[in-house]
């Protein structure tokens, strides 16, 4: 487990704000933070927890600024832990059975590391043998149209427990959206699933003058999607696919 887990663990306190936790995740390019109080594990907050909050509050039209929400309100309290001597295969099986994206690695009462889905992907090139992508890929790819609202995208991702969605035009994939893309866009939202942008407008009454105009508009899939996405063929090796995901820092890899 020592050669796979991430250590030391990045942690926040229950009283820390969700906005602060979000900034740490985006800056460190991680999706899970341990929540510690006086050195004791009391929970884990993940990117998925934040997305679920956004989905719930957007439906209720009561989205509050993340700066005013303590981590304790969103964190998962049912922390899944393993001992340092646990085999990687067993840790992966526990994560799958419990439906979680990470497990904390403990040495007695002390947290010494965390194993996430990304860490499992990192171990795949050595563990996958000769298996092909088509043998292990998920068959329930989440697809959305480019004009689907962000609220709809979040809803179908939440229902499928997916980390991302492929944006299609007809049958042709034109982009991907991950939960990180949604959370990153929060600062640009005006609430209620709407986005803010500033455009430079020339006014010609009298002497021509340029000014920046604030526009609020409904956020749709194409506003958030990544157009420069990477794909893989079903016949490619699992190890090669894992290497692509790590090199390109991908959360999802569409299979063609």
N, C-alpha and C positions, 0 to 999 in steps of 0.2 A: 504493500500500500504506500510505502514511503516514496517510491519512485513515480507514483501516479498522482497522489493528492497535491492540492495547492496549499502551501504553508509559507508564512504564517497566515492565519485566517483574517480576512478583513471584517471588522465588526463595527456595529453602532450600538447606541444605548436605546432602550425603549422610549425615552423622552426625546430622542433625536427626531427631527422632522423628516417626513417622507421626501420632501424636496431635497434635503441634504443627502439622504440615502440614494436618491435617484442620481444626483450629481456624482456621487462616488462610483456608482455602477457605470455610468457613461464614461467617466474619466478613466477608470481602471479597466473598462471593457469586460466587466463581469456581470453576472445576473443574480447572484445570491450573496447576501450578507448575513453573518451570524449576529444575533442580538444578545448582548451580554449585559448583565447587571451585577456589579461587584464581582466580576470574574466568572459568574455562573451563567450558563446558557439558559435563556428564557424563550428563545424563538429564532426563527429565520424569516427574513423578508426577501422576496424575490421580485424580479421584473414582472413575473406572472401575477403576483399579488397586486401590483400597481395597476396592471392592465385590467384585472378583474374589478378593481375599485372604479376605474374610469368607465368601464362598461356599465356597471351598476348605477353610477351616479348620472351618467349621460342619459340613461333611460328615464331616470327620475327627474332629470333636468335640474339637478341640485349639485352640480360639480363645484367643489370647494377648492381653493388654492392649496397645492401640496405643501406650501410653507406653513399652513396652519394645522396640519394633521400629524400627530405623533406616530412614530413607527409602531408603537404598541397597538394602535388601532387596526393595522393592516397585516401585521406579521402572523405567520403560522406558528401556533404554539405547540403543535404536535411534532416536535423535532425528532427526526429519524437519525439515530447515531449508530456507528459501528466501532469496534475496537481496532486498534492499529494492526492487529494480526489477521484481520478479516481478508479473505481472498477477494481479488478484484471482481471475479465472476459472481461471487455471492453478493457483493455490494451492488453490482449492476442489477441482479435479480431482485434485490430488496427495493431498489429505486423503481423498477418496473411494477412490482406488485403493489407498492404503496402509492404509486402515481406521483412521485416527487422528482424534482430535478436535481437534488443534491442530498448527500448524507454527510454529517459531521463525523470526523474521525477523533476518537477520544483515547486518552491515556489516563485511565481512572476517571476523575472528575474534570480533568483538564482537556480543553479543546486544542488539538495539535494540527488539525488540517481539515480540509473539506474536499470531497470528491463530487464533481459536477458532471453533467452530460458532456461538457467540453473535454473534461479529463478522460472520459471513456473514449471519446473520439480520438484523442491523442494516443491512446493505447491500441487502437484498432490495427494499425499497420503491422504490429507484431503478433496480434491475437487472431486476426481474421483468416489466416491461411490463404487458401485459393478461392474463397467465396466471392461471388459476384454481386454487384449492386442489386440486380433483379431478384436475388434470393432473399434480401433483407429489407428492401424498400417498403415503406408504408403504402398501402393501396388507396388510402382515403385522403388524397391530396385536396387541400382546401383551395377552391377556385373562386375568384370574384371578378366582376366586370370593372373596367376602369372608371365608370361613373357611379359605382356603388358608393354609398356614404361610408365614412369611416366607422360610424356606429354599426352599420351592417357588417363590415369587415371584422370588427371586434367581436360581434355576436357569433358569427360562424366560426371564428378561431376559438372562442371560448367553448362553444358547444362541441367542437372536435378536439378540444384540449391540444390545439396545435400552436406551435411557436411562430408560425408564419402562414402566408397565403400567396398563391401565384395569381397575378393579375392577367386576365386573358382578354383578347379581342377576338370573338368567335372561338376558334380552337387554338389560336396562336398565343403563346405566352409573351407578354410584353413587359413584365416587371414582377418584382416580388416585394412583399411587405412583411416585416418581422415585428414581434412585440417591442423590440428595442426602437424601431422606427416610430411606432406609435407613441411610446413614452417620451422619446426625444422631441417629438412635435408638440408636446404639451405646452411649452412656453410660447408657442405661436398660436395657441387656441384662445378664442374669445369666450369659450364656454359653449355648452350645448352642441358640441361637434362642429363648431365653426372655426375658421382660421382667419388670421389677420395678416395683411400684407400692405406695404406702402409703395405706391407708384408715383412716378414723377410726371406731373401734368403741366402743360403749358397753357397759361391763360393769356388771351390776346385782347382783352378789353383794355384799351389804352396801350401802354407800353408792355410788350410781351414779358411775362414773368413766369418762372418755373417754381412750383411748390410741390411738396410731397403730400399725397392724399391717402388717408387711412381707409382701407377697404375691408369689410368683413364679409366672408362668403362661406357657404357650406363646404366642409372638407370632404373630398372624395378620394377614392383609392389612388388615382393617378397623381394626386398632390403629394402623397407620401411614398409611393413606390420607388424602388431602385431600378433604373432602366438598364444599368450595366451589370446584370446578374450573370451568374455562371451556371451551366448545366452539365450533366454527366449522362453517359449512355448506360443502359441497363446491363450491358455486357462488360462494363469496366469492373476492375477488381475493387473490393471494399477498401482495401488498404490505400489504393490510389485515390478513391473518392474522399477518404478521411484526410489524406494529405492535402487535397485541394481545399477542403473545408478549413483546415488549420492555416494553410498559407494565405487564403483569401479572407480569413476571419468570418466565415459564414455560419449562420444558424440553421439555414435550410439549404438543400441542394436539389433543385428540380431534376427529375429523371426523364429523359426523352426516349 
